[in-house]
Amino acid sequence: MNTALRTTVAALGLALSTLASAQSTTLLNVSYDVAREFYKDINTAFVEQQKKAGKTVVVNQSHAGSSAQARAVADGLEADVVTMNTTTDVDFLADKGVVAKDWRQKFPNNAAPTTSTMLFLVRNGNPKNIKDWDDLIKPGVQVVVVNPKTGGNGRYAYLAAWGQVRAKGGTDAQAAEFVKKLYANVPVLARGGRDATGTFLQRNVGDVLITFESEVVSVDREFGTGKVDAIHPSASIVAENPVAIVERTVNKKGTAADAKAYLDFLYTEQGQEIAAKHNIRPRSEAVLKKHADVFKPVKLFTVEQYFGSFAEAQKTHFNDGGKFDQLYTVR
């Protein structure tokens, strides 16, 4: 090979290498505790989709209690996207200037591609015969739940317990009394959803775990089928799973388009099907209807119905000195 040809080949190789490098992107999705298996499957499917389009993308994951994750991002963790389970955690980042102020308008359904609800997991055979909320305040029943100060799972459990009293025609005073009795039956508050599951199944603490509907699949995968029974209460709350691009990071890395493509993927039929596979409720009516056998009919109410907004609920119930601090006695 003559010198000129070698030079041309080397230049071509360098150009191709530069092109490949330019098309290679690494994203970090910072998410809530019990969504790790869901996003593991989402990431595999998204990476494959991008590969077919000629792009090399790597998606890394970080999971813990949602509020702890939001604080980590605010403190400098370089997430490209956040996928949380409460709007207050994204609003917190918007207030810090980390995500866009109008993050809800960036994607459909107020930037919440999926929802869930809270149900009960009981030990196989349901030895305490737990059927509905009132069974959780009976003497001798121990309830495992996430600390609402540290995780969205815990905040939704608290709001579901309060709201179901209102859904039956009760007053806020009656709801407060119910919640006080419920937390009197809580032996220990878990840090996050996965910690709560570990407390219930690995440490064998408690008779019932209040958690997201999606945790049924995770428990079956991690601990084996038949360990728990899922109990759908008569009423529960709609838990939205909001997502946002972390403007601070993508502007620095130049990954805005890739981050948007990643979150857009959650709304595709394939993304919605993956959600349904993980017992996470898809927004797509067609996909939801297709999996009607999985998503049992529950009387659902929204945060807005009984609490005004999640921001108002945060201020009234979960900020220091709020209703939760007034009702819960530390063990």
C-alpha positions as CSV (number, residue, x, y, z in Angstrom):
1,M,0.0,0.0,0.0
2,N,1.5,3.3,-1.1
3,T,1.9,6.2,1.3
4,A,-0.9,8.3,-0.2
5,L,-3.3,5.3,0.1
6,R,-2.3,4.6,3.7
7,T,-2.9,8.3,4.5
8,T,-6.3,8.2,2.9
9,V,-7.3,5.0,4.8
10,A,-6.0,6.4,8.1
11,A,-7.9,9.6,7.5
12,L,-11.1,7.6,6.7
13,G,-10.6,5.5,9.8
14,L,-10.2,8.6,11.9
15,A,-13.3,10.2,10.4
16,L,-15.4,7.0,11.0
17,S,-14.0,6.8,14.6
18,T,-14.9,10.5,15.2
19,L,-18.4,9.9,13.7
20,A,-19.0,6.9,15.9
21,S,-17.8,8.8,18.9
22,A,-20.1,11.7,18.1
23,Q,-23.1,9.3,17.8
24,S,-22.3,7.6,21.1
25,T,-24.2,9.0,24.1
26,T,-24.4,8.1,27.8
27,L,-27.5,9.1,29.8
28,L,-28.2,8.9,33.5
29,N,-31.7,8.2,34.6
30,V,-32.2,9.1,38.3
31,S,-35.3,7.4,39.5
32,Y,-37.3,6.1,42.5
33,D,-36.7,3.0,44.5
34,V,-39.1,0.4,43.1
35,A,-38.8,1.2,39.4
36,R,-35.4,-0.3,38.8
37,E,-36.6,-3.5,37.0
38,F,-39.0,-1.4,34.9
39,Y,-36.3,0.9,33.7
40,K,-33.9,-1.9,33.2
41,D,-36.3,-3.3,30.5
42,I,-37.0,0.2,29.2
43,N,-33.3,0.9,28.8
44,T,-32.7,-2.3,26.9
45,A,-35.6,-1.6,24.5
46,F,-34.6,2.1,24.0
47,V,-30.9,1.2,23.4
48,E,-32.0,-1.3,20.7
49,Q,-34.3,1.2,19.1
50,Q,-31.5,3.7,18.9
51,K,-29.1,1.1,17.6
52,K,-31.5,0.5,14.7
53,A,-31.4,4.2,14.0
54,G,-27.6,4.1,13.9
55,K,-27.0,5.6,17.3
56,T,-25.0,4.1,20.2
57,V,-26.6,5.0,23.5
58,V,-25.8,3.8,27.0
59,V,-28.4,4.4,29.8
60,N,-27.2,4.2,33.4
61,Q,-29.6,4.0,36.3
62,S,-29.7,5.3,39.9
63,H,-32.5,4.3,42.3
64,A,-33.3,5.2,45.9
65,G,-36.2,7.0,47.8
66,S,-37.6,9.6,45.4
67,S,-37.0,12.6,47.7
68,A,-33.5,11.5,48.4
69,Q,-32.8,11.2,44.7
70,A,-34.2,14.7,44.1
71,R,-31.9,16.1,46.7
72,A,-28.9,14.3,45.2
73,V,-29.7,15.8,41.8
74,A,-30.1,19.2,43.3
75,D,-26.7,18.8,45.0
76,G,-25.0,18.0,41.8
77,L,-25.7,14.4,40.7
78,E,-25.5,14.7,36.9
79,A,-28.8,13.1,35.8
80,D,-29.9,13.7,32.2
81,V,-33.4,12.8,33.2
82,V,-35.4,12.3,36.4
83,T,-38.3,9.8,36.5
84,M,-40.0,10.2,39.8
85,N,-43.2,9.1,41.6
86,T,-44.3,12.4,43.0
87,T,-44.6,15.8,41.3
88,T,-43.3,17.5,44.4
89,D,-39.8,16.0,43.8
90,V,-39.7,17.4,40.3
91,D,-41.1,20.7,41.4
92,F,-38.3,20.8,44.0
93,L,-35.8,20.6,41.2
94,A,-37.7,23.2,39.1
95,D,-37.5,25.6,42.1
96,K,-33.7,24.9,42.2
97,G,-33.4,25.8,38.5
98,V,-32.3,22.3,37.7
99,V,-35.3,21.3,35.5
100,A,-37.6,23.7,33.5
101,K,-40.2,25.6,35.4
102,D,-42.8,24.4,32.8
103,W,-41.6,20.8,32.9
104,R,-45.3,19.6,32.9
105,Q,-45.8,21.1,29.5
106,K,-42.8,19.3,27.9
107,F,-44.5,15.9,27.6
108,P,-48.1,14.6,27.4
109,N,-50.4,13.9,30.4
110,N,-48.6,16.6,32.5
111,A,-45.3,14.8,31.8
112,A,-46.5,11.6,33.6
113,P,-46.4,8.7,31.1
114,T,-47.6,6.1,33.6
115,T,-49.5,5.9,36.8
116,S,-49.9,3.4,39.7
117,T,-52.0,3.1,42.8
118,M,-51.4,1.8,46.3
119,L,-52.5,-1.7,47.4
120,F,-51.7,-4.2,50.1
121,L,-49.3,-7.1,50.0
122,V,-50.1,-9.8,52.7
123,R,-48.4,-13.0,53.4
124,N,-49.5,-16.0,51.4
125,G,-53.0,-17.2,52.4
126,N,-53.8,-13.8,54.1
127,P,-53.6,-15.1,57.7
128,K,-54.9,-11.9,59.2
129,N,-57.8,-11.8,56.7
130,I,-57.0,-8.3,55.5
131,K,-59.5,-7.1,52.9
132,D,-59.7,-3.3,53.2
133,W,-58.4,-0.2,54.9
134,D,-60.3,-0.7,58.2
135,D,-58.5,-4.0,58.7
136,L,-55.2,-2.1,59.0
137,I,-56.2,-0.4,62.2
138,K,-57.3,-3.5,64.1
139,P,-55.3,-4.4,67.2
140,G,-52.5,-6.8,66.6
141,V,-52.1,-5.9,62.9
142,Q,-48.6,-4.6,62.0
143,V,-48.3,-2.4,58.9
144,V,-45.1,-1.8,57.0
145,V,-45.0,1.5,55.1
146,V,-42.4,3.9,53.8
147,N,-41.6,7.1,55.7
148,P,-43.5,9.9,53.9
149,K,-40.6,12.2,54.7
150,T,-38.1,10.2,52.6
151,G,-40.1,8.6,49.8
152,G,-43.0,9.2,47.4
153,N,-44.2,5.6,48.1
154,G,-44.8,6.7,51.7
155,R,-46.5,10.0,50.8
156,Y,-48.9,8.2,48.5
157,A,-49.6,5.5,51.1
158,Y,-50.4,8.3,53.7
159,L,-52.6,10.2,51.2
160,A,-54.4,7.1,50.1
161,A,-55.2,6.2,53.7
162,W,-56.5,9.7,54.4
163,G,-58.3,10.1,51.0
164,Q,-60.2,6.7,51.3
165,V,-61.9,8.1,54.4
166,R,-63.0,11.1,52.4
167,A,-64.1,8.9,49.5
168,K,-66.5,7.2,51.8
169,G,-68.0,10.5,52.9
170,G,-65.9,11.1,56.0
171,T,-64.5,14.4,57.2
172,D,-60.8,15.5,57.4
173,A,-61.1,15.1,61.2
174,Q,-62.2,11.5,60.7
175,A,-59.4,10.9,58.2
176,A,-56.9,12.3,60.7
177,E,-58.1,9.9,63.4
178,F,-57.9,7.0,61.0
179,V,-54.4,7.8,59.9
180,K,-53.3,8.2,63.5
181,K,-54.6,4.7,64.3
182,L,-53.0,3.3,61.2
183,Y,-49.5,4.7,62.0
184,A,-49.9,3.4,65.6
185,N,-49.8,0.0,64.0
186,V,-46.5,0.7,62.1
187,P,-43.6,-0.8,64.0
188,V,-40.9,0.9,61.8
189,L,-40.9,3.3,58.9
190,A,-38.9,2.2,55.9
191,R,-36.6,4.5,54.0
192,G,-37.9,3.7,50.5
193,G,-40.1,1.2,48.7
194,R,-37.5,-1.5,48.3
195,D,-36.4,-1.1,51.9
196,A,-40.1,-1.6,52.9
197,T,-40.3,-4.8,50.8
198,G,-37.1,-6.1,52.4
199,T,-38.4,-5.3,55.9
200,F,-41.6,-7.2,55.1
201,L,-40.1,-10.3,53.3
202,Q,-36.5,-10.6,54.4
203,R,-36.8,-9.4,58.0
204,N,-40.3,-10.9,58.2
205,V,-41.7,-7.8,60.0
206,G,-45.3,-7.0,59.7
207,D,-48.6,-8.5,58.5
208,V,-49.3,-6.2,55.6
209,L,-47.2,-3.9,53.3
210,I,-48.7,-0.8,51.7
211,T,-46.9,-0.2,48.4
212,F,-47.3,0.5,44.7
213,E,-49.3,-1.9,42.6
214,S,-46.1,-2.5,40.5
215,E,-44.3,-4.1,43.5
216,V,-46.2,-7.3,43.0
217,V,-44.2,-8.2,40.0
218,S,-40.9,-7.2,41.6
219,V,-41.7,-9.4,44.7
220,D,-42.5,-12.4,42.5
221,R,-39.3,-12.0,40.6
222,E,-37.0,-11.4,43.6
223,F,-38.6,-13.7,46.2
224,G,-40.5,-16.2,44.1
225,T,-44.2,-16.5,43.3
226,G,-46.6,-17.4,46.1
227,K,-44.9,-15.4,48.8
228,V,-47.5,-12.8,48.9
229,D,-51.1,-12.1,48.0
230,A,-52.1,-8.8,46.5
231,I,-55.2,-7.1,48.1
232,H,-56.9,-4.3,46.1
233,P,-58.7,-2.1,48.6
234,S,-62.1,-0.6,47.8
235,A,-60.6,2.8,47.2
236,S,-57.1,4.1,46.5
237,I,-55.2,7.0,45.0
238,V,-53.9,7.7,41.5
239,A,-50.2,7.9,41.8
240,E,-48.7,9.8,38.8
241,N,-45.1,9.0,37.7
242,P,-43.7,12.4,36.4
243,V,-40.6,12.7,34.2
244,A,-38.4,15.6,33.3
245,I,-35.2,16.5,31.4
246,V,-32.5,17.9,33.7
247,E,-31.7,21.1,31.8
248,R,-28.6,21.8,33.9
249,T,-27.0,18.5,32.8
250,V,-28.1,18.2,29.2
251,N,-27.1,21.8,28.4
252,K,-23.6,21.0,29.7
253,K,-23.3,17.6,28.0
254,G,-25.2,18.4,24.8
255,T,-27.6,15.5,25.4
256,A,-30.9,17.3,25.3
257,A,-32.2,15.5,22.1
258,D,-31.2,12.1,23.4
259,A,-32.8,12.8,26.8
260,K,-36.0,13.9,25.1
261,A,-36.0,10.8,22.8
262,Y,-35.6,8.6,26.0
263,L,-38.6,10.1,27.7
264,D,-40.6,10.1,24.5
265,F,-40.0,6.4,24.3
266,L,-42.0,5.9,27.5
267,Y,-45.1,7.1,25.6
268,T,-44.7,4.7,22.7
269,E,-46.7,1.5,22.4
270,Q,-43.6,-0.5,23.2
271,G,-42.9,1.6,26.3
272,Q,-46.5,1.4,27.5
273,E,-46.4,-2.4,27.0
274,I,-43.3,-2.6,29.1
275,A,-45.0,-0.6,31.8
276,A,-48.0,-3.0,31.8
277,K,-45.6,-5.9,32.1
278,H,-44.4,-4.4,35.3
279,N,-47.9,-3.7,36.7
280,I,-47.4,0.0,36.1
281,R,-50.6,1.5,34.7
282,P,-50.1,2.7,31.1
283,R,-51.6,6.0,29.9
284,S,-52.6,4.4,26.6
285,E,-56.2,3.3,26.9
286,A,-55.7,0.6,24.3
287,V,-52.8,-1.0,26.2
288,L,-54.6,-0.6,29.6
289,K,-57.7,-2.3,28.1
290,K,-55.5,-5.1,26.7
291,H,-54.3,-5.8,30.3
292,A,-57.6,-5.4,32.1
293,D,-57.0,-8.8,33.9
294,V,-54.0,-7.3,35.6
295,F,-55.3,-3.9,36.6
296,K,-58.2,-4.6,38.9
297,P,-61.0,-2.2,39.2
298,V,-60.5,0.1,42.2
299,K,-62.4,3.3,43.0
300,L,-59.6,5.8,42.3
301,F,-59.3,9.4,43.5
302,T,-56.7,12.0,42.7
303,V,-54.5,14.1,45.0
304,E,-56.4,17.2,43.7
305,Q,-59.8,15.9,44.9
306,Y,-59.0,15.9,48.6
307,F,-55.7,17.8,48.9
308,G,-55.8,20.6,46.4
309,S,-52.4,19.7,44.8
310,F,-49.4,17.7,45.8
311,A,-47.6,20.9,46.7
312,E,-50.4,21.8,49.1
313,A,-50.4,18.3,50.5
314,Q,-46.6,18.5,51.0
315,K,-47.0,21.8,52.9
316,T,-49.9,20.7,55.1
317,H,-49.0,17.1,55.8
318,F,-45.3,16.4,55.2
319,N,-43.3,19.5,56.0
320,D,-41.8,19.7,59.4
321,G,-44.5,20.3,62.0
322,G,-47.2,19.2,59.5
323,K,-50.1,16.8,60.0
324,F,-47.8,13.7,59.8
325,D,-45.5,14.9,62.6
326,Q,-48.6,15.7,64.7
327,L,-50.2,12.3,64.1
328,Y,-47.1,10.0,64.2
329,T,-45.3,9.0,67.4
330,V,-41.8,7.9,66.8
331,R,-41.2,4.4,68.1
